[in-house]
Amino acid sequence: MKVVIQRVKSASVTVDQELVSSIGRGLLVLAGVGKEDTEKDTEGLVNKVLKSRFWPDENGTQWKKSVQDIEGEVLCVSQFTLYGKMKKGNKPDFHEAANAETARKIYDHFYELMRKSYVPDRVKNGVFQAMMEVELKNDGPVGVDYRSEDAAVTIEIDTKLPKREKKEDKKEDKKENGEGEEGGGEALRHIYEFVLPPELLE
């Protein structure tokens, strides 16, 4: 499952010129479901969205407060185009996205879990498979140097990215390949001393 998170001052969803949902300060979460995703993928993802620290604290120190800490709001919007690929030609390929039935089931679970894990009234939703118009006001101007406290925040999370190898695993691999820490990556060498009887040396 993929999400693109944007820190916003406000955001809204309109369908057929009718306002469906709107939030003030908080997060706009665009969520896409892949064909190999399951409801289990949503569990860690919801926690990551709610716990990630996108705001400064009272002293202006960056990346100290989460949307929960500031008592902000969350607007979830289904977005299958996050799985679009441009491998050949100029037409996007969406074969990695889940079918509508599967995507709806997993996305609905993601949204309900978000509500249960936070304050339900502070979590809003778009309309699945609708032609939505999404408007937002970034919390920080786009294009500002990344070190600036005024920079806009847009983060992507993918639950299917490969995990880094653990150091312990790498050490075990070295041992199996005959590599030691003192050998600089070279195979271990063993030296044996043989004592020959004098008569063989005549």
N, C-alpha and C positions, 0 to 999 in steps of 0.2 A: 504494500500500500504506500502511496506517495501523498505527501501534503506540502503545500507551499503556504507558509505563514507570513502574514504581513502585519506589522505593528501599525495601528491606525488611530486617528483621532475620531473618526466616524466611518461607518460603512452601511450600505443598504442594498437590498435586492428588490427589483421591480419586475413583475410579470404582467404582460398585457396592460402596461401603463398603470398597474395597481401596485402600491407599495406592499410588499409581503413581509419583510423583516428589516429592522434597522438597529444599529448599536451605536453607542458613543465610544469612548476611549476603550481600547482593547485589541483583540486579534481578529483578523479575517483569515479563515482557514479554508483553503481550496483543497479538497480531498478527492483523490482518484483511487480506484480499485483495480488491481491487476488480476489477470486470469488465474494466477496461482495463489491469490490471497485467501485467507480464511478469517473468521471472526476473531481468532486468537491474535492476529496481527494488530487489531485495533487496541488491545489492552495496553501494551507498552507505549503505543503512539499517543493515546489520550493522556497518559501520565506525563509524557515528554512535552506535549503542548502546554499543559497546565503548569508544569514545574519549571519550564525553561525561563531564564531570567533575561528579559528583553528591555527592562527599564532601569534607570539609575535610582539610587537611594536618595535620602534627604540631603546628603552631602554632595550630590552630583557625581558620585562614583558609578561608572557605567556597569551594566550587566549584573545588577544586584537584586532586582525584584521581578517576580513573575506576574502574570495576569491575575492570579489569585491574591498576591500580596497587595496589588493596587486596587483590588475589588473591581476589576474591569469586566468587560463583556466579551463574548466570543460569538462570531457569526460563521457558521459552517455552510459551505457551498460545495455540492458535488461537481466534480470536474474530470470527466474521463479523458480529456485531451492532454492531461499530464503524462499519459502513456503514448503520446504521439511520437513517431520516429520519422526522420527524414533520411532514409538510407539511399533511396534511388529516386531520381526525378524531383519534381517540385510538389508532389502531393503527399501529405502526411499519412503514415500507416498507423492504424490503431489496433493492430492484431494482438498486442500485449495487454490491452484493456479487457476486463471481464465483461461477459454478456450482461445485458440489462437486468435480468432477473437476479443473477448472483451479486452484481454490483449494488442493486437496491437493498438487498438483504444485509450485506456487509456494511454499506454506508449507514443504513438506519441503525444498525447495532453501534457503530462508531458514534453517531449523534446522541443516541440514548445513553451510552456509557459516558459521554462527555457531560451530559446533564446530571447524571447520577454522581459523577465524581466532583462536580462543582456545585454551584447554585443554579437550579433549573431555570429560574427566571432570567438568568444572565447569559444563557446559551440560546442563540437563535438559529434558524434554519432557512435554507433556500427551498426550492421546489425541484425535486428529482425529475430529470428528463424534460424540464421546461426550458423555454427560451428566456433565460434570465438576463436582466441588465443589472450588472453589479457596479456600484459606485463606491469609491472610497477616498478618504483624505489621509494620505500617509502621515504618520507621526514622525516628521522630519523630512526635509526636502531631498529629493533624489539627486544624486550626483555629488553630494558633499563628501569630502575625504572620509574614509572609513574610521579614522581616529576621532572624528568630531562627535560630540555628544548630540549634535543635531541631525546626524545621518539617518536616513530612512532605513528600516530594518525589513529585509525579505529573506526568509530562511526556507530551504527545502529539506525535507526528511524522507528517506526511502527505507522502509523496513526490510527490503531485500538486498541491501548492499552487503557485500562480504565483510566478515569481521576480521580484524587484525589477528595475526598469529600471536599467541601468548609466548612470553620469553621462555617459560618452562618447556614448551613444546619445541622451541628452537634448540634448547640445550640438549633435549633428548635426541633430536635429529643429528646433532653434532656427534653425540656419543655413539649412535648407531653407525655413523659414517666414519668412525675412527678419528674424529677431530677433538682436540683438547684445547683448553683455554691457554696453556702455556706454549702450545705448538704453533700459534699464529694461524690456525686453520689447517695445518698440515697433518697428515696421518701420523699416529703414534709409532715410534720406532723402539724396538727392544734390542739391547746389546747383550750377547752371551760370550763368556770367556771359557775356553777349553784348555785343559792342561794335558799335553801329550807326554807319554813315557819317554825317557831318554833314548831307549833303543830304536825308536822310530825316527829319531833325529840324526842318527849316525849314517 
